[in-house]
């Protein structure tokens, strides 16, 4: 797991474009907005095949703070994400 804080939404988006492995496919993306329609977070799940095995990336952004969770098991990545949400 990796944790990063960005200085702007643009910087976060640029990093997201470069951090996903070539050939990774986004299978889920959800943006969260507040009552005023302002961006407050996002959740991205991507999958890539490495050496014939699936590798998942779960990216959770809360404002400008991002958690990057990598795992060969999507269920395990979701469990780690749930631990983060409890804090």
C-alpha positions in Angstrom: 0.0 0.0 0.0 1.1 3.5 -0.8 -0.2 6.8 0.6 0.3 10.1 -1.2 -1.0 13.7 -0.8 -1.1 15.9 -3.9 -1.2 19.7 -4.1 -4.0 19.8 -6.6 -6.6 17.7 -8.3 -4.8 18.1 -11.6 -1.6 16.7 -10.1 -3.5 13.7 -8.7 -5.1 13.0 -12.1 -1.7 13.2 -13.8 -0.2 10.8 -11.4 -3.1 8.4 -11.8 -2.5 8.3 -15.5 1.2 7.3 -15.0 0.9 4.9 -12.1 -1.4 2.4 -13.6 0.6 -0.3 -15.4 0.5 -0.4 -19.2 -2.3 -2.7 -20.2 -4.2 -2.2 -16.9 -7.9 -1.9 -17.5 -10.1 0.2 -15.2 -13.1 -1.9 -14.3 -14.8 0.5 -11.8 -14.6 4.2 -11.2 -16.8 6.3 -8.9 -16.4 10.0 -8.1 -17.9 11.4 -4.9 -19.2 14.9 -4.6 -20.6 16.9 -1.8 -24.0 18.6 -1.7 -22.7 21.5 -3.7 -21.3 19.3 -6.4 -17.7 19.7 -5.4 -15.3 16.8 -5.8 -14.5 15.1 -2.4 -13.1 11.8 -3.5 -13.0 8.8 -5.8 -12.6 5.1 -6.0 -10.9 3.3 -8.9 -10.4 -0.4 -9.4 -8.1 -1.6 -12.2 -6.9 -5.1 -13.2 -3.8 -6.1 -15.2 -2.4 -9.5 -16.2 1.1 -10.1 -15.0 2.8 -13.4 -15.9 -0.6 -14.9 -16.6 -2.1 -13.9 -13.2 -4.5 -11.0 -12.4 -3.2 -8.2 -10.3 -5.6 -5.6 -8.9 -5.1 -2.0 -8.0 -7.6 -0.3 -5.8 -7.1 3.4 -5.6 -9.0 5.4 -3.0 -8.9 9.2 -3.0 -10.3 11.5 -0.3 -9.9 15.1 -1.4 -6.1 15.3 -2.2 -5.1 12.2 -0.2 -4.8 8.9 -2.1 -4.3 5.3 -1.0 -2.9 2.9 -3.6 -3.6 -0.8 -2.7 -2.2 -3.5 -4.9 -3.1 -7.2 -4.5 -3.5 -10.4 -6.5 -6.9 -10.7 -4.7 -9.6 -8.1 -5.1 -11.2 -9.3 -1.9 -8.0 -8.7 0.0 -7.6 -5.2 -1.5 -11.2 -4.3 -0.4 -10.5 -5.5 3.1 -7.5 -3.2 3.4 -9.7 -0.3 2.0 -12.3 -1.0 4.7 -9.6 -0.7 7.4 -8.6 2.7 6.0 -12.3 3.9 6.0 -12.6 3.0 9.7 -9.8 5.4 10.7 
